[in-house]
């Protein structure tokens, strides 16, 4: 019998039209979208299905939208398959905001609580740094040691000797590391990377420098929010972004979610940890196939499938 991990994607994969076919095909999916819309008092599904793209990509909209899509897929799988995540998953994990989707899937948060938290998280992240101050860049063909060296070299402003913030934000595996920090420092890091044998270094089209120390005000906001809406123990353990370990204690999970705002997403290590636990099947729920692609590069010996459309749901139900 395969040992399944259910995984949940993060920001960057949103696209106009996401979830539309799912909602048209399944009442269970529509129920999730309606729950999220009611608590947010926002026509989020209309924005997901029809756009405009610029509004959908606002962080405060993207985060609850991606969570809603992932949880709608799960709700359909459970209704159509007559089973539960608890019976099918050994562990859950999510990339950045996907960690909230994973926790909601595992019952640590309700869908309503996760939607509220992600709306606030998106707003807090956007407000944490003035527009144009921060940036993120992808280093392709780099490992974490190279990325750290580049960040250390780029951190000091040559003219003044003043240190600025630049740090690894996502260790995605397969030679892909994302760095985050002050825009001038990120631009300097890109130039340094070109001299270090990194295959490609490029700015990412993001609205803020996520997962770095500049996000400290957002971490403070999430600490307060999570004090008021704490998680309960998940029915399935979480492999956390910050620790890359299996976590079940709700107090520890709450603390890790606060740390996650400014810390590196250790996705490569999370996947490796799950395979070492015996996971040999990864099921990605929601929009896109990014995590499935990363897993193929990190652990080519395991299977991975992305599930976000009615056809993909039909296919995966045969294997669960």
Kinemage of the C-alpha trace (Angstrom):
@kinemage 1
@onewidth
@group {chain A} dominant
@subgroup {mainchain}
@vectorlist {calphas} color= white
{ca unk a 1} P 0.000 0.000 0.000
{ca unk a 2} L 1.361 3.465 -0.875
{ca unk a 3} L 2.090 5.896 1.950
{ca unk a 4} L 0.540 9.231 0.994
{ca unk a 5} L 1.508 12.794 1.851
{ca unk a 6} L -1.075 15.412 0.918
{ca unk a 7} L 0.651 18.675 -0.033
{ca unk a 8} L -0.675 22.168 -0.658
{ca unk a 9} L 0.785 24.862 -2.946
{ca unk a 10} L 1.787 28.428 -2.169
{ca unk a 11} L 1.701 31.793 -3.859
{ca unk a 12} L 2.760 32.346 -7.467
{ca unk a 13} L 0.517 29.799 -9.211
{ca unk a 14} L -2.702 31.832 -9.131
{ca unk a 15} L -4.395 32.391 -12.490
{ca unk a 16} L -7.725 33.744 -13.641
{ca unk a 17} L -10.062 30.782 -14.146
{ca unk a 18} L -8.725 28.781 -11.198
{ca unk a 19} L -11.422 26.631 -9.610
{ca unk a 20} L -14.077 27.501 -12.199
{ca unk a 21} L -14.471 24.000 -13.685
{ca unk a 22} L -14.337 22.514 -10.203
{ca unk a 23} L -17.199 24.690 -8.978
{ca unk a 24} L -19.236 23.970 -12.091
{ca unk a 25} L -18.854 20.220 -11.647
{ca unk a 26} L -19.222 19.729 -7.883
{ca unk a 27} L -21.587 21.136 -5.273
{ca unk a 28} L -19.048 20.251 -2.578
{ca unk a 29} L -16.528 22.639 -4.160
{ca unk a 30} L -19.120 25.408 -4.376
{ca unk a 31} L -19.829 24.965 -0.665
{ca unk a 32} L -16.200 25.712 0.209
{ca unk a 33} L -16.091 28.812 -1.984
{ca unk a 34} L -19.348 30.032 -0.421
{ca unk a 35} L -18.023 29.489 3.117
{ca unk a 36} L -14.922 31.540 2.349
{ca unk a 37} L -16.903 34.292 0.641
{ca unk a 38} L -19.315 34.570 3.540
{ca unk a 39} L -16.596 35.034 6.152
{ca unk a 40} L -14.535 37.425 4.021
{ca unk a 41} L -17.628 39.297 2.761
{ca unk a 42} L -16.069 39.242 -0.675
{ca unk a 43} L -16.978 37.666 -4.029
{ca unk a 44} L -13.726 35.771 -4.092
{ca unk a 45} L -14.868 33.021 -6.449
{ca unk a 46} L -15.925 35.613 -9.066
{ca unk a 47} L -12.451 37.114 -8.805
{ca unk a 48} L -10.890 33.645 -9.159
{ca unk a 49} L -13.063 32.667 -12.118
{ca unk a 50} L -13.169 35.979 -14.015
{ca unk a 51} L -10.413 38.254 -12.698
{ca unk a 52} L -9.159 40.880 -13.171
{ca unk a 53} L -5.692 39.388 -12.879
{ca unk a 54} L -4.187 42.408 -11.092
{ca unk a 55} L -6.763 42.157 -8.318
{ca unk a 56} L -6.406 38.385 -7.999
{ca unk a 57} L -2.632 38.729 -7.580
{ca unk a 58} L -2.965 41.102 -4.628
{ca unk a 59} L -1.497 39.090 -1.777
{ca unk a 60} L -4.545 39.551 0.450
{ca unk a 61} L -6.704 37.957 -2.279
{ca unk a 62} L -4.264 35.360 -3.579
{ca unk a 63} L -3.680 33.680 -0.231
{ca unk a 64} L -7.308 32.883 0.712
{ca unk a 65} L -8.103 32.090 -2.949
{ca unk a 66} L -5.412 29.406 -3.196
{ca unk a 67} L -6.466 27.955 0.152
{ca unk a 68} L -10.116 27.861 -0.958
{ca unk a 69} L -9.177 26.045 -4.168
{ca unk a 70} L -7.112 23.447 -2.293
{ca unk a 71} L -9.799 22.808 0.325
{ca unk a 72} L -12.493 22.623 -2.362
{ca unk a 73} L -10.514 19.845 -4.060
{ca unk a 74} L -10.171 18.007 -0.771
{ca unk a 75} L -13.884 18.372 0.017
{ca unk a 76} L -14.757 16.889 -3.376
{ca unk a 77} L -12.308 14.005 -2.930
{ca unk a 78} L -13.816 13.193 0.444
{ca unk a 79} L -17.415 13.432 -0.777
{ca unk a 80} L -16.883 11.577 -4.043
{ca unk a 81} L -14.476 9.024 -2.599
{ca unk a 82} L -16.426 8.366 0.593
{ca unk a 83} L -13.310 8.688 2.719
{ca unk a 84} L -11.375 11.267 4.760
{ca unk a 85} L -7.928 12.809 4.727
{ca unk a 86} L -7.300 11.217 8.117
{ca unk a 87} L -7.747 7.739 6.633
{ca unk a 88} L -5.632 8.361 3.533
{ca unk a 89} L -2.777 10.691 4.560
{ca unk a 90} L 0.264 9.803 6.645
{ca unk a 91} L 1.343 13.464 6.842
{ca unk a 92} L 0.417 16.833 5.328
{ca unk a 93} L 2.627 19.734 4.269
{ca unk a 94} L 2.259 23.035 2.467
{ca unk a 95} L 4.536 25.602 0.845
{ca unk a 96} L 4.333 28.927 2.707
{ca unk a 97} L 0.614 29.881 2.746
{ca unk a 98} L -0.035 26.257 1.779
{ca unk a 99} L 0.837 25.352 5.358
{ca unk a 100} L -2.469 26.953 6.416
{ca unk a 101} L -4.282 24.917 3.748
{ca unk a 102} L -2.581 21.775 5.053
{ca unk a 103} L -3.571 22.562 8.636
{ca unk a 104} L -7.161 23.287 7.646
{ca unk a 105} L -7.249 20.016 5.707
{ca unk a 106} L -6.019 18.233 8.841
{ca unk a 107} L -8.614 19.908 11.062
{ca unk a 108} L -6.246 22.214 12.978
{ca unk a 109} L -8.205 25.203 11.615
{ca unk a 110} L -11.681 25.437 10.166
{ca unk a 111} L -11.937 26.651 6.584
{ca unk a 112} L -13.454 29.865 7.946
{ca unk a 113} L -10.599 30.438 10.407
{ca unk a 114} L -7.975 29.715 7.733
{ca unk a 115} L -9.617 32.190 5.356
{ca unk a 116} L -9.620 34.935 7.983
{ca unk a 117} L -6.016 34.250 8.952
{ca unk a 118} L -4.793 34.242 5.359
{ca unk a 119} L -6.629 37.448 4.504
{ca unk a 120} L -4.948 39.110 7.464
{ca unk a 121} L -1.596 37.495 6.631
{ca unk a 122} L -1.742 38.824 3.092
{ca unk a 123} L -2.648 42.322 4.260
{ca unk a 124} L 0.074 42.317 6.924
{ca unk a 125} L 2.742 41.110 4.492
{ca unk a 126} L 1.801 43.788 1.975
{ca unk a 127} L 1.918 46.539 4.599
{ca unk a 128} L 5.176 45.390 6.204
{ca unk a 129} L 7.459 46.935 3.571
{ca unk a 130} L 6.856 50.104 1.498
{ca unk a 131} L 6.273 49.406 -2.189
{ca unk a 132} L 9.512 49.223 -4.148
{ca unk a 133} L 11.705 48.756 -1.070
{ca unk a 134} L 11.972 44.980 -1.228
{ca unk a 135} L 12.360 42.297 -3.882
{ca unk a 136} L 12.870 38.585 -4.412
{ca unk a 137} L 15.018 36.713 -6.910
{ca unk a 138} L 15.327 33.114 -8.038
{ca unk a 139} L 18.770 31.540 -8.217
{ca unk a 140} L 18.560 28.638 -10.662
{ca unk a 141} L 21.327 26.092 -10.534
{ca unk a 142} L 22.293 27.101 -6.988
{ca unk a 143} L 22.265 25.144 -3.754
{ca unk a 144} L 21.730 26.563 -0.261
{ca unk a 145} L 25.439 26.908 0.501
{ca unk a 146} L 25.958 28.995 -2.642
{ca unk a 147} L 22.858 31.064 -1.899
{ca unk a 148} L 24.061 31.816 1.636
{ca unk a 149} L 27.494 32.867 0.348
{ca unk a 150} L 25.894 35.172 -2.233
{ca unk a 151} L 23.625 36.717 0.414
{ca unk a 152} L 26.534 37.338 2.794
{ca unk a 153} L 28.558 39.027 0.049
{ca unk a 154} L 25.606 41.107 -1.150
{ca unk a 155} L 24.464 42.222 2.294
{ca unk a 156} L 26.972 45.041 2.754
{ca unk a 157} L 26.427 48.226 0.748
{ca unk a 158} L 29.837 48.978 -0.823
{ca unk a 159} L 29.571 52.781 -0.583
{ca unk a 160} L 28.591 52.946 3.088
{ca unk a 161} L 29.496 49.637 4.663
{ca unk a 162} L 25.950 49.454 6.000
{ca unk a 163} L 24.429 45.981 6.116
{ca unk a 164} L 21.088 45.473 4.385
{ca unk a 165} L 18.815 42.456 4.552
{ca unk a 166} L 19.099 39.614 2.038
{ca unk a 167} L 18.511 35.978 2.919
{ca unk a 168} L 17.344 32.676 1.450
{ca unk a 169} L 13.542 32.685 1.424
{ca unk a 170} L 12.721 29.346 -0.212
{ca unk a 171} L 14.922 26.286 -0.550
{ca unk a 172} L 12.791 24.661 -3.224
{ca unk a 173} L 15.212 21.904 -4.167
{ca unk a 174} L 16.378 20.799 -7.570
{ca unk a 175} L 18.871 23.658 -7.733
{ca unk a 176} L 16.267 26.368 -7.101
{ca unk a 177} L 16.718 28.803 -4.223
{ca unk a 178} L 14.753 32.041 -3.842
{ca unk a 179} L 16.308 34.975 -1.966
{ca unk a 180} L 14.517 37.938 -0.427
{ca unk a 181} L 15.410 41.342 1.025
{ca unk a 182} L 16.031 44.980 0.169
{ca unk a 183} L 15.704 45.591 -3.579
{ca unk a 184} L 19.170 47.138 -3.954
{ca unk a 185} L 20.711 44.165 -2.155
{ca unk a 186} L 18.780 41.658 -4.254
{ca unk a 187} L 19.954 43.389 -7.425
{ca unk a 188} L 23.520 43.217 -6.140
{ca unk a 189} L 23.079 39.523 -5.291
{ca unk a 190} L 21.951 38.839 -8.859
{ca unk a 191} L 25.164 40.349 -10.208
{ca unk a 192} L 27.276 38.407 -7.694
{ca unk a 193} L 25.486 35.174 -8.609
{ca unk a 194} L 26.570 35.587 -12.214
{ca unk a 195} L 30.191 35.391 -11.078
{ca unk a 196} L 29.598 32.306 -8.906
{ca unk a 197} L 28.561 29.857 -11.604
{ca unk a 198} L 24.816 30.153 -10.938
{ca unk a 199} L 23.042 29.171 -14.147
{ca unk a 200} L 20.461 31.963 -13.963
{ca unk a 201} L 19.513 34.677 -11.475
{ca unk a 202} L 16.389 36.728 -12.026
{ca unk a 203} L 14.031 39.085 -10.225
{ca unk a 204} L 10.593 37.645 -9.457
{ca unk a 205} L 7.335 39.541 -10.111
{ca unk a 206} L 6.235 39.743 -6.464
{ca unk a 207} L 4.698 42.590 -4.511
{ca unk a 208} L 6.799 42.223 -1.343
{ca unk a 209} L 9.959 40.505 -0.018
{ca unk a 210} L 8.406 37.449 1.637
{ca unk a 211} L 10.170 35.150 4.124
{ca unk a 212} L 12.878 37.521 5.264
{ca unk a 213} L 13.508 39.763 8.276
{ca unk a 214} L 11.756 42.693 6.568
{ca unk a 215} L 8.511 40.836 7.252
{ca unk a 216} L 8.889 41.234 11.039
{ca unk a 217} L 5.830 43.538 11.336
{ca unk a 218} L 3.745 40.868 9.583
{ca unk a 219} L 5.074 38.231 11.980
{ca unk a 220} L 3.939 40.403 14.888
{ca unk a 221} L 0.483 40.707 13.338
{ca unk a 222} L 0.254 36.942 12.876
{ca unk a 223} L 1.384 36.301 16.445
{ca unk a 224} L -1.559 38.358 17.689
{ca unk a 225} L -3.979 36.751 15.217
{ca unk a 226} L -2.886 33.246 16.155
{ca unk a 227} L -3.248 34.041 19.855
{ca unk a 228} L -6.883 34.871 19.126
{ca unk a 229} L -7.394 31.972 16.692
{ca unk a 230} L -5.005 29.218 17.773
{ca unk a 231} L -4.799 25.893 15.967
{ca unk a 232} L -5.957 22.689 17.596
{ca unk a 233} L -4.050 19.424 17.269
{ca unk a 234} L -4.181 18.288 13.621
{ca unk a 235} L -5.741 14.896 12.898
{ca unk a 236} L -2.760 14.197 10.626
{ca unk a 237} L 0.771 15.425 11.502
{ca unk a 238} L 2.205 18.436 9.689
{ca unk a 239} L 5.735 18.540 8.279
{ca unk a 240} L 6.473 22.199 8.968
{ca unk a 241} L 8.290 24.681 6.733
{ca unk a 242} L 10.444 26.059 9.548
{ca unk a 243} L 11.501 22.828 11.276
{ca unk a 244} L 11.282 20.347 8.363
{ca unk a 245} L 10.004 17.919 11.006
{ca unk a 246} L 6.708 16.219 11.815
{ca unk a 247} L 4.696 18.427 14.185
{ca unk a 248} L 1.472 17.707 16.076
{ca unk a 249} L 1.562 19.943 19.156
{ca unk a 250} L -0.751 22.928 18.516
{ca unk a 251} L 1.282 25.363 20.633
{ca unk a 252} L 4.439 24.487 18.708
{ca unk a 253} L 2.578 24.732 15.385
{ca unk a 254} L 1.311 28.187 16.322
{ca unk a 255} L 4.864 29.333 17.136
{ca unk a 256} L 6.191 27.874 13.880
{ca unk a 257} L 3.516 29.710 11.869
{ca unk a 258} L 4.681 32.994 13.401
{ca unk a 259} L 8.332 32.188 12.667
{ca unk a 260} L 7.449 31.103 9.129
{ca unk a 261} L 6.667 34.711 8.094
{ca unk a 262} L 10.342 35.709 8.339
{ca unk a 263} L 12.043 32.296 8.033
{ca unk a 264} L 13.207 30.208 5.092
{ca unk a 265} L 10.702 27.742 3.646
{ca unk a 266} L 12.754 24.533 3.843
{ca unk a 267} L 10.791 22.675 1.191
{ca unk a 268} L 13.654 20.495 -0.026
{ca unk a 269} L 14.284 19.303 3.515
{ca unk a 270} L 10.555 18.796 4.127
{ca unk a 271} L 10.278 16.492 1.105
{ca unk a 272} L 13.418 14.595 2.097
{ca unk a 273} L 12.078 14.191 5.647
{ca unk a 274} L 8.782 12.821 4.358
{ca unk a 275} L 10.482 10.263 2.132
{ca unk a 276} L 12.644 9.189 5.077
{ca unk a 277} L 9.412 8.642 7.041
{ca unk a 278} L 8.322 6.202 4.341
{ca unk a 279} L 6.164 8.461 2.150
{ca unk a 280} L 6.265 7.223 -1.430
{ca unk a 281} L 3.231 9.039 -2.882
{ca unk a 282} L 2.678 12.811 -2.917
{ca unk a 283} L -0.754 14.202 -3.782
{ca unk a 284} L -0.806 17.954 -4.499
{ca unk a 285} L -4.225 19.522 -3.971
{ca unk a 286} L -5.159 22.831 -5.588
{ca unk a 287} L -3.991 25.056 -8.400
{ca unk a 288} L -1.047 24.165 -10.613
{ca unk a 289} L 1.585 21.448 -10.468
{ca unk a 290} L 4.575 23.326 -9.063
{ca unk a 291} L 5.143 21.202 -5.964
{ca unk a 292} L 4.767 17.983 -7.955
{ca unk a 293} L 7.487 19.225 -10.306
{ca unk a 294} L 9.785 20.101 -7.416
{ca unk a 295} L 9.274 16.684 -5.832
{ca unk a 296} L 10.284 14.965 -9.093
{ca unk a 297} L 13.629 16.765 -8.852
{ca unk a 298} L 14.112 16.265 -5.105
{ca unk a 299} L 12.963 12.631 -4.864
{ca unk a 300} L 12.618 11.085 -8.336
{ca unk a 301} L 12.039 7.652 -6.841
{ca unk a 302} L 8.590 8.557 -5.437
{ca unk a 303} L 5.315 9.196 -7.259
{ca unk a 304} L 3.568 12.533 -7.409
{ca unk a 305} L 0.235 13.683 -8.786
{ca unk a 306} L -1.403 17.105 -8.925
{ca unk a 307} L -5.164 17.306 -8.396
{ca unk a 308} L -7.052 20.496 -9.184
{ca unk a 309} L -9.543 19.805 -11.980
{ca unk a 310} L -12.539 17.462 -12.331
{ca unk a 311} L -10.565 15.162 -14.644
{ca unk a 312} L -7.655 14.990 -12.208
{ca unk a 313} L -10.047 14.231 -9.353
{ca unk a 314} L -11.536 11.356 -11.326
{ca unk a 315} L -8.040 9.977 -11.973
{ca unk a 316} L -6.837 10.187 -8.388
{ca unk a 317} L -9.984 8.616 -6.947
{ca unk a 318} L -9.037 5.429 -8.770
{ca unk a 319} L -5.744 5.308 -6.879
{ca unk a 320} L -6.899 6.208 -3.370
